[in-house]
Amino acid sequence: MKTIKIFVAVIALSVVSFGSFAKNLTASASTLDAAEAQIAVQAHQAGASYKITGARFNNGAYISAELE
């Protein structure tokens, strides 16, 4: 039982540490260009570059990105 608790704790801590490295950004606007411009501003304020990870357009544009 103690081994299982330790194993679960190690898994939980490793997931938390990997998740803290990448910061996700999101933006929405009426066009994809305007949403990407919002992402660019957020990345510039953080002093980092970004990689778009998803985009969709359905009655408005929505973009998600990850800081690099």
Backbone as CSV, one residue per row, in Angstrom:
resi,resn,N_x,N_y,N_z,CA_x,CA_y,CA_z,C_x,C_y,C_z
1,MET,0.824,-1.188,0.000,0.000,0.000,0.000,0.869,1.253,0.000
2,LYS,1.933,1.232,0.797,2.826,2.384,0.860,3.501,2.612,-0.489
3,THR,3.856,1.524,-1.185,4.491,1.630,-2.498,3.548,2.284,-3.501
4,ILE,2.284,1.941,-3.450,1.302,2.526,-4.371,1.164,4.021,-4.111
5,LYS,1.114,4.427,-2.850,1.011,5.851,-2.514,2.222,6.618,-3.021
6,ILE,3.397,6.056,-2.852,4.623,6.718,-3.335,4.598,6.813,-4.861
7,PHE,4.186,5.744,-5.513,4.115,5.739,-6.974,3.148,6.811,-7.482
8,VAL,1.988,6.904,-6.868,0.990,7.916,-7.256,1.540,9.321,-7.007
9,ALA,2.225,9.518,-5.903,2.796,10.834,-5.600,3.859,11.222,-6.616
10,VAL,4.707,10.285,-7.005,5.742,10.564,-8.006,5.120,10.915,-9.349
11,ILE,4.107,10.189,-9.753,3.413,10.479,-11.019,2.787,11.871,-10.966
12,ALA,2.119,12.194,-9.884,1.462,13.501,-9.755,2.480,14.636,-9.811
13,LEU,3.580,14.489,-9.119,4.604,15.538,-9.127,5.267,15.685,-10.491
14,SER,5.459,14.599,-11.203,6.081,14.698,-12.522,5.142,15.366,-13.518
15,VAL,3.854,15.114,-13.412,2.883,15.769,-14.298,2.856,17.265,-14.019
16,VAL,2.886,17.661,-12.771,2.872,19.073,-12.402,4.121,19.770,-12.930
17,SER,5.269,19.151,-12.804,6.497,19.803,-13.237,6.556,19.944,-14.753
18,PHE,6.075,18.951,-15.501,6.076,19.073,-16.952,5.073,20.118,-17.421
19,GLY,3.953,20.243,-16.761,2.942,21.210,-17.143,3.347,22.639,-16.878
20,SER,4.281,22.861,-15.985,4.657,24.226,-15.649,5.638,24.827,-16.652
21,PHE,6.233,24.049,-17.520,7.197,24.574,-18.478,6.525,25.371,-19.596
22,ALA,5.439,24.898,-20.111,4.803,25.545,-21.258,3.639,26.407,-20.786
23,LYS,3.578,27.628,-21.294,2.464,28.500,-20.967,1.590,28.618,-22.195
24,ASN,0.307,28.402,-22.022,-0.636,28.479,-23.121,-1.293,29.848,-23.149
25,LEU,-1.517,30.335,-24.353,-2.198,31.605,-24.570,-3.443,31.353,-25.408
26,THR,-4.462,32.149,-25.204,-5.653,32.079,-26.043,-6.103,33.495,-26.377
27,ALA,-6.755,33.609,-27.512,-7.305,34.906,-27.915,-8.499,34.670,-28.818
28,SER,-9.433,35.593,-28.775,-10.573,35.534,-29.680,-10.822,36.930,-30.235
29,ALA,-11.274,36.960,-31.475,-11.548,38.229,-32.155,-12.484,37.945,-33.326
30,SER,-12.777,38.957,-34.091,-13.678,38.764,-35.223,-12.981,38.144,-36.429
31,THR,-11.644,38.274,-36.514,-10.893,37.660,-37.609,-9.694,36.900,-37.043
32,LEU,-9.178,35.962,-37.838,-7.997,35.213,-37.409,-6.787,36.124,-37.265
33,ASP,-6.647,37.095,-38.169,-5.515,38.033,-38.083,-5.557,38.839,-36.787
34,ALA,-6.733,39.284,-36.404,-6.856,40.060,-35.171,-6.576,39.196,-33.941
35,ALA,-7.019,37.946,-33.958,-6.745,37.046,-32.839,-5.253,36.744,-32.746
36,GLU,-4.604,36.543,-33.896,-3.162,36.295,-33.866,-2.402,37.528,-33.381
37,ALA,-2.887,38.706,-33.728,-2.245,39.929,-33.245,-2.320,40.003,-31.717
38,GLN,-3.431,39.572,-31.139,-3.549,39.544,-29.679,-2.555,38.560,-29.066
39,ILE,-2.390,37.404,-29.710,-1.414,36.413,-29.241,-0.010,37.001,-29.307
40,ALA,0.295,37.691,-30.407,1.622,38.285,-30.574,1.908,39.311,-29.480
41,VAL,0.912,40.102,-29.115,1.086,41.095,-28.048,1.346,40.394,-26.712
42,GLN,0.577,39.358,-26.419,0.762,38.627,-25.164,2.158,37.994,-25.104
43,ALA,2.607,37.423,-26.209,3.937,36.806,-26.245,5.022,37.861,-26.092
44,HIS,4.837,39.001,-26.735,5.823,40.085,-26.629,5.924,40.577,-25.182
45,GLN,4.787,40.704,-24.519,4.786,41.136,-23.121,5.502,40.122,-22.223
46,ALA,5.431,38.849,-22.593,6.104,37.811,-21.816,7.566,37.671,-22.231
47,GLY,7.966,38.356,-23.295,9.346,38.284,-23.766,9.683,36.950,-24.409
48,ALA,8.723,36.356,-25.107,8.939,35.036,-25.699,8.327,34.981,-27.092
49,SER,8.711,33.966,-27.825,8.071,33.710,-29.110,6.916,32.737,-28.866
50,TYR,6.103,32.509,-29.894,4.950,31.642,-29.717,4.792,30.715,-30.913
51,LYS,4.072,29.629,-30.670,3.730,28.675,-31.720,2.229,28.444,-31.624
52,ILE,1.525,28.662,-32.718,0.079,28.456,-32.727,-0.200,26.961,-32.681
53,THR,-1.027,26.556,-31.740,-1.352,25.143,-31.577,-2.753,24.807,-32.057
54,GLY,-3.585,25.811,-32.253,-4.936,25.560,-32.741,-5.617,26.843,-33.152
55,ALA,-6.475,26.727,-34.139,-7.243,27.892,-34.594,-8.564,27.400,-35.172
56,ARG,-9.594,28.189,-34.957,-10.890,27.861,-35.552,-11.656,29.152,-35.806
57,PHE,-12.569,29.067,-36.731,-13.416,30.211,-37.049,-14.846,29.724,-37.140
58,ASN,-15.653,30.158,-36.172,-17.055,29.801,-36.138,-17.785,30.951,-35.453
59,ASN,-18.315,31.876,-36.252,-18.929,33.095,-35.720,-17.911,33.893,-34.904
60,GLY,-16.696,33.869,-35.300,-15.591,34.545,-34.614,-14.365,33.662,-34.657
61,ALA,-13.224,34.265,-34.482,-11.963,33.524,-34.543,-11.458,33.220,-33.143
62,TYR,-10.884,32.042,-32.979,-10.330,31.608,-31.711,-8.974,30.963,-31.999
63,ILE,-7.929,31.406,-31.318,-6.587,30.858,-31.522,-5.997,30.493,-30.158
64,SER,-5.339,29.352,-30.128,-4.563,28.981,-28.942,-3.116,28.820,-29.376
65,ALA,-2.208,29.203,-28.487,-0.779,29.155,-28.789,-0.019,28.777,-27.539
66,GLU,1.242,28.409,-27.746,2.121,28.027,-26.656,3.370,28.881,-26.736
67,LEU,3.778,29.416,-25.597,5.030,30.194,-25.569,6.204,29.244,-25.720
68,GLU,7.211,29.712,-26.438,8.420,28.894,-26.624,9.557,29.481,-25.856
